[in-house]
Amino acid sequence: MHQMSERGKQMRTVGDNIRSLRNAKGMTQTELGKKCGMADSQVGAYERNECVPRKRNIERIAVALGVSAKDIAKEENKNEDD
C-alpha cells in the first residue's frame, strides 16, 4: 500500500467543499446564506471549519448550490503538493 508523507497530506473538509462549490457558482457567503435561509456568518463559520453543519443544513446548502449533499459531505485526502 502506498502511503504519503505526513507533510504533504491534509484532509479536505466539509467547509472546504462548501467554499469551493460556492466559489465555483460565483456566489458570496451572503448570497448563499440567503438562498439557504441562514446567516452569512454561519456559512463563513462552516467554511472556516469552526463548526460542522448538521445534515439538514448540508441538504439546504446543497439545494442552493445545485449539487448533491454527498458532494458537500465527502471528506477526502488532498495533497498540498498538487
Protein Blocks (a to p, Z undefined) as FASTA:
>chain_A
ZZddfklgccddfklmmmmmmmmnopafklmmmmnopafklmmmmmnopaccdfklmmmm
mmmnopafklmmpccdddfkZZ
